[in-house]
Amino acid sequence: MKANYRIIYYNYLTKGTLNKHIAEVNTRAEEMFQQSQACCVPFMQSGSILVSGAH
């Protein structure tokens, strides 16, 4: 974030909300990961492997 969104990063930093924001992003990322894993469990259990071809 610091490298790509410097102004936003420094705004969070000066407001004292950077750690809160990072924790929220991390929590959402973990939720999304868990949802993606739950979605794939039936495929993994059946032995099906989906492979995306090159476009």
N, C-alpha and C positions, 0 to 999 in steps of 0.2 A: 504494500500500500504506500509506503513511504516513497518508493521509487516512481510509482506510476500516478499517484494521486497526492502530490505533495501538499497542496492547499488544504484538501480535506483532512489529510493526516495531521497537519499542524493545527487545524481547527479543533479536531478531537483532542489533541495533545494539550492545547492551551485551555480548553474547557474542562479538562480533567476527565473526559469520557472515553479516552482511547481504549483503556483496558476493558471497559464495559462493552464497547462496540466489538472489540476483538472476541470477547467471550460470546457475544450474541452470534457473530458470524460462525464461530467454531461450533456452537450448539446447533445451528441450522445445518451446517455441513455434516455433522454427525447424524442428524435426523435424516437428511437426504441419502446418506450412505446406507443407513439401516433400511430405509425404504427400498433402495435399489437392490440390496441383498435379499430382502424378503420377496421381491419380485422375481428374482432369479432362482430361488430355491427349487421350485418345481422342475425347472430345466436341468438343474444340477443333479437332482435326485433321479430323474429319468435317464440321465446319461446323454441328453441332447446337448449339442454344442452349436451355438449360433455363431457363424463367422461372417463378418461383413466383408464383401469383396471390394477391391480397389475400384475407384471410379475414374 
